[in-house]
Amino acid sequence: MKTGDRLLLFAAEGFGTGLAAKAPGTFGSLPGVAICWGLWQLEAVWWHFLLVWLIMFLLGIPLCTRAAELRQRKDPGSVVWDEMTAFPLIFVFVPPDWSALILSFLYFRVFDILKPSPVRTFERLPKGLGIMADDQIAALYATAVLWVTLKAL
C-alpha cells in the first residue's frame, strides 16, 4: 500500500480510534468530541463550527470513498471520519460546554446505532456520500434532543 493511502486510512479511521476491536464507532467519535472541545477552548462561535463541519464533510466524501475501496467494503466499521464530522455540526446549533459535550456524545451514539428513519435511508446514497450523510442526519437528531435537554436543565 502506498504511503498516501496509509495516511488517508489513518485519517479516515479516526487516527487509529476506528481500529478498536469493539465499538469502533464509539471510539471513533472521540476525536470529533476532541475537535469540538478544542474549538470551544479557542472561543469559537457557531460559524466556526459550521466552517469546520463543512470542510470535514466535503473532505470526508472522497476520503471515505477511497477508504472503503482500500478496505474493500461498502462502509467499513473502521472508517469513522463520518462519526467525527458529526460533532461540529451539533455545535453549530448548541453552544459547547462540558454537559453539552458529554450529552452530544451519548445522544449521537444512540441515534447512530439505532438509525431511526430517515437516517438509514441516507446510507443508501452512493459511496462516500452515503457513508457521510447518515451520520450527519443522526447528528441532527442528537442536536434536537440535546437542545431540549439543555433548555430543561
PyMOL commands that set and color helices and strands:
alter all, ss='L'
color gray80, all
select helices_A, chain A and resi 3-12+14-19+24-41+46-71+81-93+98-114+119-123+127-152
alter helices_A, ss='H'
color red, helices_A
deselect
rebuild
show_as cartoon
